[in-house]
């Protein structure tokens, strides 16, 4: 792990922040290329990507603050630098970005399903690169394990990961799965397809990936819903169902 990519005295550049920037630029580049190929307004696609990224950052932090008991017990910590630098909860960012995207596309008359399709592969690879950033930072870590590929964090700058303990590399599990999802979606997006089928597949495949990774991921906060499944797993199930409904919908009748 490498939480600090560059450090000069007390100043440092966090590896996570750099990789999030790389993830954003990569995702935006893929969406712009696919959007151009689909005859969509490239400027509108690029602007949508930028605004969704900002909405995602806000949404991820809001979910983190609302769901983490630490902030309920220490409300003053909401306004600290460490909270500003934290990644937040990915699903919170995704939901916030999705809501904003829907409003933006309606306002600018972008076809919702076709536009969503061009963003799907970029979302997957952006998620993958972001998870590598999580691995570098030492957050979003897995449960203790003795599998041969277990990882041990030793850097005291780790963001939450226990040191000297073999853990499941859940960040790398998710990064690998999302990379495969990106490859599949990108190949499908370049072929003739029904509008909405690419984003539907993204929701299904990404939801399945997160659902199973959650079984070996550690959680600092208590499960607000209780039971055997985590909140993230219930959200994954909901997202999968939305994707299935989109994928199975009937084609509109041709007059």
C-alpha positions as CSV (number, residue, x, y, z in Angstrom):
1,X,0.0,0.0,0.0
2,X,1.1,3.6,-0.6
3,X,-1.2,6.1,1.0
4,X,1.1,9.0,0.1
5,X,2.3,9.1,-3.5
6,X,4.6,12.1,-3.0
7,X,5.7,13.7,0.3
8,X,7.8,16.7,0.8
9,X,8.0,17.7,4.5
10,X,4.4,17.9,5.8
11,X,3.0,18.3,2.3
12,X,1.9,15.1,0.5
13,X,-0.1,14.0,-2.5
14,X,-2.5,11.2,-1.6
15,X,-2.4,8.2,-3.9
16,X,-6.1,7.8,-3.5
17,X,-6.8,11.3,-4.8
18,X,-4.6,10.8,-7.8
19,X,-6.2,7.5,-8.7
20,X,-9.7,9.0,-8.3
21,X,-8.7,11.7,-10.8
22,X,-7.3,9.1,-13.2
23,X,-10.6,7.1,-12.8
24,X,-12.7,10.2,-13.6
25,X,-10.6,11.2,-16.7
26,X,-10.6,7.6,-18.0
27,X,-14.4,7.2,-17.5
28,X,-15.1,10.5,-19.1
29,X,-12.9,9.7,-22.1
30,X,-14.7,6.4,-22.7
31,X,-18.1,8.0,-22.4
32,X,-17.1,10.8,-24.8
33,X,-15.9,8.4,-27.4
34,X,-18.9,6.1,-27.2
35,X,-21.2,9.2,-27.1
36,X,-19.6,10.5,-30.3
37,X,-20.0,7.1,-32.0
38,X,-23.7,7.1,-31.0
39,X,-24.3,10.5,-32.5
40,X,-24.7,12.3,-29.1
41,X,-23.6,15.8,-28.3
42,X,-20.1,15.3,-27.0
43,X,-20.0,18.6,-25.1
44,X,-23.2,17.7,-23.3
45,X,-21.8,14.3,-22.5
46,X,-18.6,15.7,-21.1
47,X,-20.5,18.3,-19.0
48,X,-22.8,15.7,-17.7
49,X,-19.9,13.6,-16.6
50,X,-18.3,16.5,-14.7
51,X,-21.5,17.4,-12.9
52,X,-22.2,13.8,-12.0
53,X,-18.8,13.5,-10.6
54,X,-19.4,16.5,-8.3
55,X,-22.8,15.1,-7.3
56,X,-21.3,11.8,-6.6
57,X,-18.6,13.3,-4.3
58,X,-21.3,15.1,-2.3
59,X,-23.6,12.0,-2.2
60,X,-20.9,9.7,-1.0
61,X,-20.0,11.9,1.9
62,X,-23.6,12.5,2.8
63,X,-24.3,8.8,3.0
64,X,-21.1,8.3,5.1
65,X,-22.1,11.0,7.5
66,X,-25.7,9.8,7.9
67,X,-24.9,6.1,8.2
68,X,-21.6,6.1,10.3
69,X,-22.4,6.2,14.0
70,X,-19.1,8.0,14.6
71,X,-20.5,11.2,13.1
72,X,-23.7,10.9,15.1
73,X,-21.6,10.7,18.3
74,X,-19.1,13.3,17.1
75,X,-21.1,15.8,14.9
76,X,-18.3,18.4,15.0
77,X,-16.2,16.0,13.0
78,X,-18.4,16.5,10.0
79,X,-16.6,19.8,9.3
80,X,-13.0,18.5,9.7
81,X,-10.3,18.1,7.0
82,X,-10.3,14.3,7.5
83,X,-14.0,14.1,6.6
84,X,-13.3,16.3,3.5
85,X,-10.5,13.9,2.4
86,X,-12.4,10.7,3.1
87,X,-13.9,8.8,0.1
88,X,-17.4,8.3,1.5
89,X,-19.8,5.5,0.6
90,X,-19.7,4.5,-3.1
91,X,-23.4,3.7,-3.4
92,X,-24.3,7.1,-2.0
93,X,-22.3,8.8,-4.7
94,X,-23.8,6.5,-7.4
95,X,-27.4,7.2,-6.3
96,X,-26.7,11.0,-6.1
97,X,-25.1,11.0,-9.5
98,X,-27.9,8.9,-11.0
99,X,-30.6,11.3,-9.7
100,X,-28.7,14.3,-11.0
101,X,-28.1,12.7,-14.4
102,X,-31.8,12.0,-14.8
103,X,-32.6,15.7,-14.1
104,X,-29.8,17.0,-16.4
105,X,-30.8,14.7,-19.3
106,X,-34.4,15.8,-19.1
107,X,-33.4,19.4,-19.0
108,X,-31.0,19.1,-22.0
109,X,-33.2,16.7,-24.0
110,X,-30.6,13.9,-24.0
111,X,-32.1,10.4,-24.6
112,X,-31.9,8.8,-21.1
113,X,-31.3,5.2,-22.1
114,X,-28.8,5.9,-24.9
115,X,-26.9,8.4,-22.8
116,X,-26.8,6.0,-19.9
117,X,-25.4,3.3,-22.1
118,X,-22.4,5.3,-23.2
119,X,-21.5,6.0,-19.5
120,X,-21.8,2.4,-18.4
121,X,-18.3,1.0,-19.4
122,X,-16.7,4.2,-18.0
123,X,-18.5,3.7,-14.7
124,X,-17.1,0.2,-14.4
125,X,-13.5,1.1,-15.1
126,X,-13.7,4.2,-13.0
127,X,-15.0,2.1,-10.1
128,X,-12.1,-0.4,-10.7
129,X,-9.4,2.3,-10.6
130,X,-11.0,3.9,-7.6
131,X,-10.8,0.6,-5.7
132,X,-7.1,0.4,-6.5
133,X,-6.9,3.8,-4.8
134,X,-8.8,2.3,-1.8
135,X,-6.1,-0.5,-1.7
136,X,-3.3,2.1,-1.7
137,X,-5.0,4.1,1.0
138,X,-5.8,1.1,3.2
139,X,-9.6,1.6,3.3
140,X,-12.5,-0.6,2.3
141,X,-10.5,-3.6,3.5
142,X,-11.5,-7.2,3.9
143,X,-12.1,-9.6,6.8
144,X,-9.3,-11.5,8.5
145,X,-8.3,-14.6,6.5
146,X,-5.5,-17.1,6.0
147,X,-6.0,-17.6,2.2
148,X,-2.6,-17.7,0.3
149,X,-3.3,-14.4,-1.3
150,X,-4.1,-12.5,1.9
151,X,-2.6,-9.1,2.2
152,X,-1.0,-7.5,5.3
153,X,-1.0,-3.7,5.7
154,X,2.0,-2.4,7.5
155,X,2.0,1.4,6.8
156,X,0.9,3.4,9.8
157,X,-0.8,5.9,7.5
158,X,-3.3,3.2,6.5
159,X,-6.9,4.6,6.5
160,X,-8.5,2.2,8.9
161,X,-7.0,-1.1,7.9
162,X,-5.6,-3.1,10.9
163,X,-1.9,-3.5,10.7
164,X,0.0,-6.8,10.7
165,X,-3.2,-8.8,10.1
166,X,-3.8,-11.0,7.0
167,X,-6.9,-9.7,5.2
168,X,-9.0,-10.4,2.2
169,X,-7.9,-7.9,-0.6
170,X,-11.5,-6.9,-1.2
171,X,-10.4,-3.8,-3.0
172,X,-8.6,-5.8,-5.6
173,X,-11.4,-8.4,-5.9
174,X,-13.8,-5.5,-6.8
175,X,-11.2,-3.8,-9.0
176,X,-10.7,-7.0,-11.0
177,X,-14.4,-7.7,-11.4
178,X,-15.3,-4.2,-12.4
179,X,-12.5,-4.3,-15.0
180,X,-14.0,-7.4,-16.5
181,X,-17.4,-5.8,-16.5
182,X,-15.9,-2.8,-18.3
183,X,-14.4,-5.0,-21.0
184,X,-17.7,-6.8,-21.6
185,X,-19.8,-3.7,-21.7
186,X,-17.4,-1.8,-23.9
187,X,-17.4,-4.6,-26.5
188,X,-21.3,-4.7,-26.4
189,X,-21.6,-1.0,-26.6
190,X,-19.7,-0.9,-29.9
191,X,-22.1,-3.3,-31.4
192,X,-25.7,-2.7,-32.3
193,X,-27.8,-3.0,-29.2
194,X,-31.2,-1.9,-27.7
195,X,-31.1,1.4,-25.9
196,X,-30.8,0.8,-22.2
197,X,-29.4,-2.7,-22.4
198,X,-25.8,-1.7,-21.6
199,X,-26.6,0.3,-18.5
200,X,-29.0,-2.5,-17.4
201,X,-26.2,-5.1,-17.7
202,X,-23.9,-2.7,-15.7
203,X,-26.5,-2.5,-12.9
204,X,-26.9,-6.3,-12.9
205,X,-23.2,-7.3,-13.1
206,X,-21.9,-4.6,-10.8
207,X,-24.6,-5.3,-8.3
208,X,-23.8,-9.0,-8.3
209,X,-20.1,-8.3,-7.9
210,X,-20.6,-6.0,-4.9
211,X,-23.1,-8.4,-3.3
212,X,-20.6,-11.3,-3.1
213,X,-17.6,-9.1,-2.2
214,X,-19.5,-7.9,0.8
215,X,-19.4,-11.3,2.3
216,X,-15.6,-11.0,2.9
217,X,-15.5,-7.2,3.5
218,X,-15.0,-5.8,7.0
219,X,-17.2,-3.0,8.3
220,X,-16.3,-0.5,11.0
221,X,-19.9,0.7,11.4
222,X,-22.8,-1.4,12.6
223,X,-25.3,-2.8,10.1
224,X,-28.3,-0.3,10.4
225,X,-30.7,-2.9,9.1
226,X,-29.5,-5.9,11.2
227,X,-29.7,-9.4,9.9
228,X,-27.3,-11.4,7.8
229,X,-27.1,-9.0,4.8
230,X,-25.4,-5.6,4.9
231,X,-27.0,-2.4,3.8
232,X,-24.8,-2.5,0.7
233,X,-26.0,-6.0,-0.2
234,X,-29.6,-4.9,0.0
235,X,-28.8,-1.9,-2.2
236,X,-27.0,-4.3,-4.6
237,X,-30.1,-6.5,-4.8
238,X,-32.3,-3.4,-5.5
239,X,-29.9,-2.3,-8.3
240,X,-29.9,-5.8,-9.8
241,X,-33.7,-5.8,-9.9
242,X,-33.8,-2.4,-11.6
243,X,-31.3,-3.7,-14.2
244,X,-33.4,-6.9,-14.8
245,X,-36.5,-4.9,-15.2
246,X,-34.8,-2.6,-17.8
247,X,-33.3,-5.6,-19.6
248,X,-36.6,-7.5,-19.8
249,X,-38.8,-4.7,-20.8
250,X,-40.7,-5.2,-24.0
251,X,-39.7,-3.3,-27.1
252,X,-42.2,-0.5,-28.0
253,X,-44.6,-1.6,-30.7
254,X,-43.9,-0.2,-34.2
255,X,-46.9,1.6,-35.6
